[in-house]
Amino acid sequence: MNGDTLGANDTNKMTSNKNHTHPLEGRFPSIRVSAIIINEKDEILLAKHRKKDREYWVLPGGHLEFGESLAQCVERELLEESGLKGKFERLVFVSESLAPNGTRHIINFFALLTASDGKMKIGSDEDILCEIVYVPLTKLPELIFYPNITNHIIQNHQEGWPNQYVQVLHTPWTN
């Protein structure tokens, strides 16, 4: 190879290098879907997590299960974590998080939902989930919040969630 330039043969050598194996080879990214629910008082629904001696806030949501749509996942996770039924409106953000040490790779989908029914209560993940509550949007920047999309949520809400969209294609399996 010559500096920053790759020739066709160099590319083949790089992709077929049998000596290089990543310690997590064969693992796949984790896919999560989170609910953005903002009520008429400009409060956002958040879940407080406690892991060991750390506490932080997240949007209600969780891992996509095989065979489940993004909308089904976020509605199921909302019900499991909060006791609230929600109606999927649309996807608004996609983010990707890679742990610096290479141990985790998370693809996050964020969807707007409206809470439609149910009584709010802490869900079934009580060993991690310690609180579910509406928090004023103005307080969001003061919280330890993951992933940190605080500014995106606040700005888009202030702008009325402008006609931006994330397009998700449904491509059925064909033989």
Rosetta blueprint (number, residue, H / E / L):
1 M L
2 N E
3 G L
4 D L
5 T E
6 L L
7 G L
8 A H
9 N H
10 D H
11 T H
12 N H
13 K H
14 M H
15 T H
16 S L
17 N L
18 K L
19 N L
20 H L
21 T L
22 H L
23 P L
24 L L
25 E L
26 G L
27 R L
28 F L
29 P L
30 S E
31 I E
32 R E
33 V E
34 S E
35 A E
36 I E
37 I L
38 I E
39 N L
40 E L
41 K L
42 D L
43 E E
44 I E
45 L E
46 L E
47 A E
48 K E
49 H E
50 R E
51 K E
52 K L
53 D L
54 R E
55 E E
56 Y E
57 W E
58 V E
59 L L
60 P L
61 G E
62 G E
63 H E
64 L L
65 E L
66 F L
67 G L
68 E L
69 S L
70 L H
71 A H
72 Q H
73 C H
74 V H
75 E H
76 R H
77 E H
78 L H
79 L H
80 E H
81 E H
82 S H
83 G L
84 L E
85 K E
86 G E
87 K E
88 F E
89 E E
90 R E
91 L E
92 V E
93 F E
94 V E
95 S E
96 E E
97 S E
98 L E
99 A L
100 P L
101 N L
102 G L
103 T L
104 R L
105 H E
106 I E
107 I E
108 N E
109 F E
110 F E
111 A E
112 L E
113 L E
114 T E
115 A E
116 S E
117 D E
118 G E
119 K L
120 M L
121 K L
122 I L
123 G L
124 S L
125 D L
126 E L
127 D L
128 I L
129 L E
130 C E
131 E E
132 I E
133 V E
134 Y E
135 V E
136 P E
137 L H
138 T H
139 K H
140 L H
141 P H
142 E H
143 L L
144 I L
145 F E
146 Y L
147 P L
148 N L
149 I L
150 T H
151 N H
152 H H
153 I H
154 I H
155 Q H
156 N H
157 H H
158 Q H
159 E L
160 G L
161 W L
162 P L
163 N L
164 Q L
165 Y L
166 V L
167 Q L
168 V L
169 L L
170 H L
171 T L
172 P L
173 W L
174 T L
175 N L
